[in-house]
């Protein structure tokens, strides 16, 4: 599965948003393994119980306002080079967290790995939004696994 962040000039950021992205909006949200594996709900074929791991890299440049924002209606965690920088554990609609990269003590011009983990545990619409003021390079494709 590929998650594509598109440049949005209205917010001057790269954005992935399941409420805007036609593939996910028209299918009822971020449900990447509907009808697959275990965990599908009855005759609906919807799989609301899964985890996802997303890996990417970026190059840090201080003083440029590099920032990443995650908005999720279920659990989300983000690590930069193995350091937890976002913890949206627990359920609740529309939680978000901003990560100003200048606060992380990163080295100018160095490449860093970003790993984002998502856990969907609710039988409801699955909203997910990423915003970044800098480009991310894919490490490998996002992977989703059934939680059951």
Phi and psi in degrees as a GROMACS rama.xvg file:
@    title "Ramachandran Plot"
@    xaxis  label "Phi"
@    yaxis  label "Psi"
@TYPE xy
-114.35  134.43  UNK-2
-109.541  117.726  UNK-3
-105.69  119.12  UNK-4
-91.3979  128.03  UNK-5
-107.595  145.326  UNK-6
-68.234  127.399  UNK-7
-116.07  103.959  UNK-8
-65.7296  -19.622  UNK-9
-70.481  -25.2762  UNK-10
-118.078  -0.591867  UNK-11
54.2227  48.1053  UNK-12
-147.757  159.024  UNK-13
-80.7914  134.189  UNK-14
-135.676  138.996  UNK-15
-125.329  123.156  UNK-16
-142.488  119.071  UNK-17
-66.9203  -18.5853  UNK-18
-80.5657  -15.9987  UNK-19
-108.631  -41.7198  UNK-20
-60.2395  118.352  UNK-21
-58.1377  -40.3477  UNK-22
-56.5975  -45  UNK-23
-86.2208  -36.5829  UNK-24
-60.9548  -46.5043  UNK-25
-73.5138  -18.1439  UNK-26
-101.297  4.3404  UNK-27
96.2435  18.349  UNK-28
116.77  -171.007  UNK-29
-81.7085  88.4828  UNK-30
-129.766  74.6217  UNK-31
-72.1919  -12.8581  UNK-32
-123.183  31.6387  UNK-33
-54.1784  134.789  UNK-34
73.2337  7.4112  UNK-35
-121.444  159.48  UNK-36
53.5261  -153.945  UNK-37
-102.064  160.83  UNK-38
106.237  0.491296  UNK-39
-69.3435  141.503  UNK-40
-92.4465  110.297  UNK-41
44.8307  -138.713  UNK-42
-82.0173  -2.6186  UNK-43
-73.6489  -27.4961  UNK-44
74.0696  4.45099  UNK-45
-81.7189  135.836  UNK-46
-115.393  99.0371  UNK-47
-92.5086  -1.12455  UNK-48
-119.713  95.5451  UNK-49
-156.738  165.719  UNK-50
-122.236  153.808  UNK-51
-135.458  140.413  UNK-52
-120.859  129.717  UNK-53
-122.462  131.744  UNK-54
-126.433  137.491  UNK-55
-155.29  172.454  UNK-56
-129.809  161.074  UNK-57
-150.691  160.686  UNK-58
-105.529  129.014  UNK-59
-87.8367  135.125  UNK-60
-132.758  110.75  UNK-61
-65.9089  150.638  UNK-62
77.4759  4.92625  UNK-63
-100.808  5.67644  UNK-64
71.398  29.6612  UNK-65
-63.5023  126.458  UNK-66
-147.716  147.676  UNK-67
-128.026  138.656  UNK-68
-127.208  132.051  UNK-69
-116.756  132.975  UNK-70
-125.15  127.486  UNK-71
-147.719  149.678  UNK-72
-98.0372  7.66724  UNK-73
-144.562  -161.647  UNK-74
-69.6942  136.864  UNK-75
-148.133  138.31  UNK-76
-134.3  144.981  UNK-77
-131.173  135.14  UNK-78
-120.187  139.166  UNK-79
-115.565  115.654  UNK-80
48.0836  45.2463  UNK-81
83.2516  -1.64679  UNK-82
-100.157  123.547  UNK-83
-66.3382  121.31  UNK-84
-121.29  -14.333  UNK-85
-135.384  130.964  UNK-86
-134.865  96.5922  UNK-87
-109.154  45.9414  UNK-88
-68.1655  147.614  UNK-89
99.3462  169.745  UNK-90
-101.917  154.452  UNK-91
159.345  139.556  UNK-92
-72.5142  130.661  UNK-93
65.9844  33.0417  UNK-94
-72.4479  143.999  UNK-95
-140.824  160.54  UNK-96
-146.75  135.954  UNK-97
-101.424  140.676  UNK-98
-124.913  98.9997  UNK-99
-74.9545  116.928  UNK-100
-63.884  -25.9802  UNK-101
-63.1275  -19.7484  UNK-102
-87.2119  -1.87673  UNK-103
-96.0824  -1.75847  UNK-104
69.1497  35.5727  UNK-105
-82.5477  160.607  UNK-106
-93.4068  132.553  UNK-107
-55.2174  128.187  UNK-108
79.0535  -1.35297  UNK-109
-83.0351  149.035  UNK-110
-91.5647  135.307  UNK-111
-126.047  149.646  UNK-112
-94.9119  136.687  UNK-113
-113.16  131.924  UNK-114
-127.714  128.753  UNK-115
-118.275  130.805  UNK-116
-118.292  132.621  UNK-117
-122.759  142.133  UNK-118
-130.935  114.784  UNK-119
-98.09  120.988  UNK-120
-131.536  13.2045  UNK-121
-120.049  147.649  UNK-122
-92.6708  75.6185  UNK-123
-156.52  177.63  UNK-124
-52.4501  141.019  UNK-125
-114.38  99.6326  UNK-126
-97.4158  141.649  UNK-127
-150.145  132.341  UNK-128
-141.177  131.854  UNK-129
-118.391  139.638  UNK-130
-133.036  140.201  UNK-131
-144.695  138.245  UNK-132
-87.1144  1.55014  UNK-133
-138.62  154.825  UNK-134
-73.8924  145.037  UNK-135
-111.714  140.797  UNK-136
-104.049  131.752  UNK-137
-65.6945  132.144  UNK-138
-81.9796  -49.1164  UNK-139
-160.702  174.838  UNK-140
-71.9991  153.165  UNK-141
-63.6136  146.278  UNK-142
-124.332  137.553  UNK-143
-121.562  140.858  UNK-144
-129.928  144.637  UNK-145
-70.3542  141.593  UNK-146
-87.7311  -6.4187  UNK-147
